Amino acid sequence: MPKLIFRYQVCHVLTIILAFVIYPALTHGIFLGDVELLKALRQSLISRRNAIPSWFESETSPCNWTGIRCEGAVVRQIDLSCTNSPLSLPFPVLIGEFKSIKYLNLSHCALTGGFPESVWNLENIESLDVSDNRLTGMLPPTISNLKNLRQLVLDDNSFSGSFPSAIGLLEELLELSVHGNLFYGNIPEKLGNLKKLQSLDLSVNNFSGRLPSSFGNFTRLLYFDARQNKLSGPIIPEIGNLRRLRTLDLSWNSLTGPLPITIGNLKHLQSLDLQNCRISGNIPEEITELRSLTYLNLAENIFKGELPESVGRLTNLNYLIAPNAGLTGKIPPQLGNCKRLKIINLSFNSLSGPLPEDLAGLESISSVLLDSNCLSGPVPGWISNWKEVESIILSKNLLSGSLPPLDLPLMSSLDLSSNKLSGELPSEICNAKSLSNLQLSDNNFTGSIDKTFSNCLSLTDLVLSENGLFGEIPAYLGDLQLITLELSKNKFSGKIPDQLSESKTLMEISLSNNMLEGPIPSAIAKVSTLQRLQLDNNLFEGSIPVSIGKLKNLTNLSLHGNRLTGEVPLEIFECTKLVSLDLGANRLTGPIPKSISQLKLLDNLVLSYNQFSGSIPEEICSGFQKVPLPDSEFVQHYGMLDLSNNELEGQIPASINKCIVVSKLNLQGNRLNGSIPFEISGLPNLTSVDLSFNSLTGPISSHLTSMSLQGLNLSHNQIKGAIPENFGSKMSSLVKLDLSHNLLSGPLPPSIFNIVSLTFLDISQNSLSGTLSVGPGSTSSLLFLNASFNQLSGNLCDSLSNLTSLSMLDLHNNSITGTLPLSLSSLAALTYLDLSNNNFQSSFPCNICDIEGLAFVNFSGNKFTGNVPDTCKDTEICLLNQNIFLHRHRDSSPVILSHASVLGIALGATLVSLIILIGLVRWRMLRQEAMILERGSNKIVGATEPASSDELLVKKPKVPLSINIATFEHSLLRINPADILSATENFSKSYIIGDGGFGTVYKASLPGRTFAVKRLNGGHLHGNREFLAELETLGKVNHQNLVPLLGYCVFADERFLIYEYMENGSLDFWLRNQADAIQALDWPTRFKICLGSARGLAFLHHGFVPHIIHRDIKSSNILLDRNFEPRVSDFGLARIISACETHVSTVLAGTFGYIPPEYGQTMMATTKGDVYSFGVVILELLTGKAPTGQADIEGGNLVGWMRWMVARGRESEVLDPYLSASSAAWKTQMLEVLAIARRCTCDEPWKRPTMLEVVKLLKGAKTYG
């Protein structure tokens, strides 16, 4: 706003100057020359005559045309500022011929191409504004010719290249603004020569390097914005010379070092924004000298120490924003002196101690966000003094005690989840008549809620999970306006009240993990709005009510882990929107109904641990298709088909190949027979198959080896024959292979050990023969190898030592012969070793017991000579026996020792014993140190562990020798640091494909695939436990319109996120690059992008649990694959960095132009905030315009301009003329979509639709296309 006011003042001054300066009379010939030039200019614009109608009225003199002003005989001003309708033409060459022009404004005209060279020769020009166009090219050194220039505005174009030093010669310049271009390189030192400069905007470019020290010359500067660049180095101490400065914004850069104490010189500063840099050190006391400050944002930095006590001097402060800033210590009581504070956001720091009572006097406070700290003590009762507060977020702290009565009439959101609060919940909480969102999960609350919330008439989201609440679920909950009811993981008992079924609003009921009993009420079917019903792990009994079939909107039904009996009612398959159905772990009987064919949208089916009988129906795969999903798409998709541990019999049906989207197939623990059907190989997305504990027969056919499986379990069957020779070369993605307890024979193919990703191999209890051969190219990832109870023979090769990560090796009960190789001692990760009952000979190599952490060994039942230790604790005996054995073989004749010899032997033995003792003590110390370090730092995280013998493997935690990348449901890649460095050439700038506040994105071509690797900024990282927990959550997010998080990499202090690479980059690139956008992004393509990205965002809001708020929806976060299918990216990054939010996010993110108006008041990110941002993206698609840079009188942004145009009945002129002129049908549909965008961008959040509604509206608009 200060920048806009200043620009208005500058323009006003220039207009007065132009109006009252008297110029010498000019000749009639010159006048005719300007007139002819105007006429020629008009002719060049004739194709857009509707945009400037007065220019084409024959009776109007050229000097009276709109935007033209003549003084004397010359043209002094051309102001087209195409706010009404863009020209969408190349930049007019003739502009450069108006040699006497002083004021030129061609903003918002959608002009393309570059500047003609003649423009840089307009020596008389004083104001040049070409903002919000599509101009390209570099600024030439000849810009220095514009000696009289006072205002230069180039915002929101695509100018590129380095910034010319010649601009420093424009000494009359008052305003320089190049916001939103593609300039790069260092900011020239000579820019500091502009000593008259009052406004400087370099924001949203790619400037790098340090801020020039010459900026200290800007002693008249009022406004300085350099946000969203790549600036580095410290903030220059010369910044203190800018004593008139009102606004300073250096946010979203890579600035380092401490904040200079000279910052205290800026006595007139009103707004200071340093968010998302890497500023370190203590916050200097001098910052509290800025008594005029109203806005202070220090978020996302790496400060240390406390917030200065002198912060109380900032009595004009309205906004204190410092989440994730590295702050420690207590909240200073002096903060209570800042009586004008409206928003405090100090979340995601390490603040401790109680809330100081001095804060009770903050009577203007509207939003308090202190979550994810270490605050302790009670929730103070004086919070009720905050009569203006709308949201309080204190989650993830150490608050204790009971919840006091809170009399807060305007409070709409209260989040106290993940604390240590206890006691009963007070009914006075409903004195907050506006309370709509209440989050109290993960505490120690007890008691019943019989009457607690009966007066919370505005409540829509009630989340009380993970407490100790008991008693019956109260009936009055059905009378509230609840949308989400989350009571899982408590001790509720009794039955579900019938009155709950009277709700007209509930969309989600989660009562899992309680002690509810009785039958599931058939009246639940009355809740017609219900989409998710989760009753897992209770004591429900009886049959599944047939009335559930009336829940036509149901997309997720989970009754797992109850005592339900009887057959599955056929009516349940009338819920045709079901995407996930989990009836596992009950006592259901009968066949799987063929009516399952009605669930065409199903992609997650769990019927495991029941008593289903009969054969698997041919119709089982009627769902599991790649089909467009309606509202039901917004539940989490798993691609799981789990029929395990039932009494199913017969063969696996050939129709299994129709389960296109199945990724996990679990049929283990049944009575299936016959051979493995060839059709399984036709499942393109299958990653895991478990057919164990059946009666399958036949060989392992070659078609299995053609699949890209990561897990294959065929154990405990009757499969016979040889393992295919090409097994290893074909199944290159395998992580786990279990072929144990079968009738397999023949040799073990050496190629199996060439599977790079393999970590688990169990071939025990077969009849395999031949030698155990491990080739030179063997995997170093294998952790578990069990080949016991076979007929393996021959010598054990030294090549076994190539399995450097091996933690468990079991070869007992075979016929392996020869000497035990000394190289076994190089298996440093080994914790379990069983070589018993073989035919090993010769002496036992004691160095095997040198393996640190080898917890279990068994060498019995072999033919070793000499004594063999029972455990590795007996190594001293083993060594002594070896020494005696060697000595006896050297000299078999008796030897008489001298006294000196005896003395030498005694001293030597003492010395050896002492060395062994010291070694054992040192080993024990190192082991304890390693275990402490392992527990404390957890710097490198293993990707997987063996599935059996866990009690042995966990005795000594092993650090893998390479970085692990866990890829959730995909292959567990293991990449060494050298591979990442090599793929990006040590993170060369040439590989950068994106750069945001959380980190830089690189294109990395790793073996077999290209990824996008986001290297997170180090300043934002929390502990491994929270970081990995968030990744495990987000790794499960799977939707066709979201960029999938394929994996993560944790190594020391580095964090990498691995994403799928999107060939066509981001949407904003195509919208900004107009020449390409016209051809590639026609309206049908743009509409596809609009609808697809809406689906992805709706999935985050409504489908995934916990719900995810994106917080930074913008066109650059919508990526396009090779077919221009949209994928929403960067979702959940704030969750990863800040570690775990649920319904309401608390660190304000967002990008200018997309941020909804209420964020300035509440500082609370919500789903409705995302809807607003998405509405701006829709407007970008419709208009082709950038979200900011519009004329000041229109609000300065795209939303304001759109409203201004619509208010004047000019909706059609809002649309991108390149598109709306192409087809009448397109134009009709575009106007429908414009109406949706208007609803999304309403100022009042409650007026905006949900993303589910947005998808429905867009689908309705699709009929117009």
HELIX and SHEET records of a PDB file:
HELIX    1   1 PRO A    2  PHE A   20  1                                  19    
HELIX    2   2 HIS A   28  SER A   44  1                                  17    
HELIX    3   3 ILE A   46  ALA A   51  5                                   6    
HELIX    4   4 PRO A   53  PHE A   56  5                                   4    
HELIX    5   5 PRO A   62  ASN A   64  5                                   3    
HELIX    6   6 VAL A   93  GLU A   97  5                                   5    
HELIX    7   7 GLU A  117  ASN A  121  5                                   5    
HELIX    8   8 PRO A  141  ASN A  145  5                                   5    
HELIX    9   9 SER A  165  LEU A  169  5                                   5    
HELIX   10  10 GLU A  189  ASN A  193  5                                   5    
HELIX   11  11 SER A  213  ASN A  217  5                                   5    
HELIX   12  12 PRO A  237  ASN A  241  5                                   5    
HELIX   13  13 ILE A  261  ASN A  265  5                                   5    
HELIX   14  14 GLU A  285  GLU A  289  5                                   5    
HELIX   15  15 GLU A  309  ARG A  313  5                                   5    
HELIX   16  16 PRO A  333  ASN A  337  5                                   5    
HELIX   17  17 GLU A  357  GLY A  361  5                                   5    
HELIX   18  18 GLY A  381  ASN A  385  5                                   5    
HELIX   19  19 SER A  427  ASN A  431  5                                   5    
HELIX   20  20 ALA A  475  ASP A  479  5                                   5    
HELIX   21  21 ASP A  498  GLU A  502  5                                   5    
HELIX   22  22 SER A  522  LYS A  526  5                                   5    
HELIX   23  23 VAL A  546  LYS A  550  5                                   5    
HELIX   24  24 LEU A  570  GLU A  574  5                                   5    
HELIX   25  25 LYS A  594  GLN A  598  5                                   5    
HELIX   26  26 GLU A  618  CYS A  621  5                                   4    
HELIX   27  27 ASP A  631  PHE A  634  5                                   4    
HELIX   28  28 ALA A  654  LYS A  658  5                                   5    
HELIX   29  29 PHE A  678  GLY A  682  5                                   5    
HELIX   30  30 SER A  702  SER A  706  5                                   5    
HELIX   31  31 PHE A  727  LYS A  730  1                                   4    
HELIX   32  32 PRO A  750  ASN A  754  5                                   5    
HELIX   33  33 ASP A  798  ASN A  802  5                                   5    
HELIX   34  34 LEU A  822  SER A  826  5                                   5    
HELIX   35  35 CYS A  846  ASP A  850  5                                   5    
HELIX   36  36 CYS A  872  ASP A  874  5                                   3    
HELIX   37  37 THR A  875  ARG A  890  1                                  16    
HELIX   38  38 HIS A  899  GLY A  936  1                                  38    
HELIX   39  39 ASP A  950  LEU A  953  1                                   4    
HELIX   40  40 PRO A  977  ALA A  983  1                                   7    
HELIX   41  41 LYS A  989  TYR A  991  5                                   3    
HELIX   42  42 GLY A 1018  HIS A 1020  5                                   3    
HELIX   43  43 ASN A 1024  LEU A 1034  1                                  11    
HELIX   44  44 LEU A 1067  ARG A 1072  1                                   6    
HELIX   45  45 GLN A 1074  ALA A 1080  1                                   7    
HELIX   46  46 TRP A 1083  ALA A 1098  1                                  16    
HELIX   47  47 PHE A 1099  GLY A 1103  3                                   5    
HELIX   48  48 SER A 1115  ASN A 1117  5                                   3    
HELIX   49  49 LEU A 1133  SER A 1138  1                                   6    
HELIX   50  50 TYR A 1159  THR A 1162  1                                   4    
HELIX   51  51 THR A 1167  THR A 1183  1                                  17    
HELIX   52  52 ASP A 1192  GLU A 1194  5                                   3    
HELIX   53  53 LEU A 1198  ALA A 1207  1                                  10    
HELIX   54  54 GLU A 1211  VAL A 1214  1                                   4    
HELIX   55  55 PRO A 1217  SER A 1220  1                                   4    
HELIX   56  56 ALA A 1224  CYS A 1240  1                                  17    
HELIX   57  57 PRO A 1245  LYS A 1247  5                                   3    
HELIX   58  58 MET A 1251  LYS A 1262  1                                  12    
SHEET    1   A34 ILE A  68  GLU A  71  0                                        
SHEET    2   A34 VAL A  74  ASP A  79 -1                                        
SHEET    3   A34 TYR A 103  ASN A 105  1                                        
SHEET    4   A34 SER A 127  ASP A 129  1                                        
SHEET    5   A34 GLN A 151  VAL A 153  1                                        
SHEET    6   A34 GLU A 175  SER A 177  1                                        
SHEET    7   A34 SER A 199  ASP A 201  1                                        
SHEET    8   A34 TYR A 223  ASP A 225  1                                        
SHEET    9   A34 THR A 247  ASP A 249  1                                        
SHEET   10   A34 SER A 271  ASP A 273  1                                        
SHEET   11   A34 TYR A 295  ASN A 297  1                                        
SHEET   12   A34 TYR A 319  ILE A 321  1                                        
SHEET   13   A34 ILE A 343  ASN A 345  1                                        
SHEET   14   A34 SER A 367  LEU A 369  1                                        
SHEET   15   A34 SER A 391  ILE A 393  1                                        
SHEET   16   A34 SER A 413  ASP A 415  1                                        
SHEET   17   A34 ASN A 437  GLN A 439  1                                        
SHEET   18   A34 ASP A 461  VAL A 463  1                                        
SHEET   19   A34 THR A 484  GLU A 486  1                                        
SHEET   20   A34 GLU A 508  SER A 510  1                                        
SHEET   21   A34 ARG A 532  GLN A 534  1                                        
SHEET   22   A34 ASN A 556  SER A 558  1                                        
SHEET   23   A34 SER A 580  ASP A 582  1                                        
SHEET   24   A34 ASN A 604  VAL A 606  1                                        
SHEET   25   A34 MET A 640  ASP A 642  1                                        
SHEET   26   A34 LYS A 664  ASN A 666  1                                        
SHEET   27   A34 SER A 688  ASP A 690  1                                        
SHEET   28   A34 GLY A 711  ASN A 713  1                                        
SHEET   29   A34 LYS A 736  ASP A 738  1                                        
SHEET   30   A34 PHE A 760  ASP A 762  1                                        
SHEET   31   A34 PHE A 784  ASN A 786  1                                        
SHEET   32   A34 MET A 808  ASP A 810  1                                        
SHEET   33   A34 TYR A 832  ASP A 834  1                                        
SHEET   34   A34 PHE A 856  ASN A 858  1                                        
SHEET    1   B 9 THR A 112  GLY A 113  0                                        
SHEET    2   B 9 ARG A 134  MET A 138  1                                        
SHEET    3   B 9 SER A 158  SER A 162  1                                        
SHEET    4   B 9 LEU A 182  ASN A 186  1                                        
SHEET    5   B 9 ASN A 206  GLY A 209  1                                        
SHEET    6   B 9 LYS A 230  GLY A 233  1                                        
SHEET    7   B 9 SER A 254  PRO A 258  1                                        
SHEET    8   B 9 ARG A 278  GLY A 281  1                                        
SHEET    9   B 9 ILE A 302  PHE A 303  1                                        
SHEET    1   C16 THR A 328  LYS A 330  0                                        
SHEET    2   C16 SER A 350  GLY A 353  1                                        
SHEET    3   C16 CYS A 374  GLY A 377  1                                        
SHEET    4   C16 LEU A 398  GLY A 401  1                                        
SHEET    5   C16 LYS A 420  GLY A 423  1                                        
SHEET    6   C16 ASN A 444  GLY A 447  1                                        
SHEET    7   C16 GLY A 468  GLU A 472  1                                        
SHEET    8   C16 LYS A 491  GLY A 494  1                                        
SHEET    9   C16 MET A 515  GLY A 518  1                                        
SHEET   10   C16 LEU A 539  GLY A 542  1                                        
SHEET   11   C16 ARG A 563  GLY A 566  1                                        
SHEET   12   C16 ARG A 587  GLY A 590  1                                        
SHEET   13   C16 GLN A 611  GLY A 614  1                                        
SHEET   14   C16 GLU A 647  GLY A 650  1                                        
SHEET   15   C16 ARG A 671  GLY A 674  1                                        
SHEET   16   C16 SER A 695  LEU A 696  1                                        
SHEET    1   D 6 LYS A 720  ALA A 722  0                                        
SHEET    2   D 6 LEU A 743  GLY A 746  1                                        
SHEET    3   D 6 SER A 767  GLY A 770  1                                        
SHEET    4   D 6 GLN A 791  ASN A 795  1                                        
SHEET    5   D 6 SER A 815  THR A 819  1                                        
SHEET    6   D 6 ASN A 839  GLN A 841  1                                        
SHEET    1   E 7 ARG A 974  ILE A 975  0                                        
SHEET    2   E 7 ILE A 963  ALA A 966 -1                                        
SHEET    3   E 7 LEU A1045  PHE A1051 -1                                        
SHEET    4   E 7 GLU A1054  GLU A1060 -1                                        
SHEET    5   E 7 ARG A1009  LEU A1016 -1                                        
SHEET    6   E 7 GLY A 999  LEU A1006 -1                                        
SHEET    7   E 7 ILE A 992  ASP A 995 -1                                        
SHEET    1   F 2 ILE A1118  LEU A1120  0                                        
SHEET    2   F 2 PRO A1126  VAL A1128 -1                                        
END                                                                             
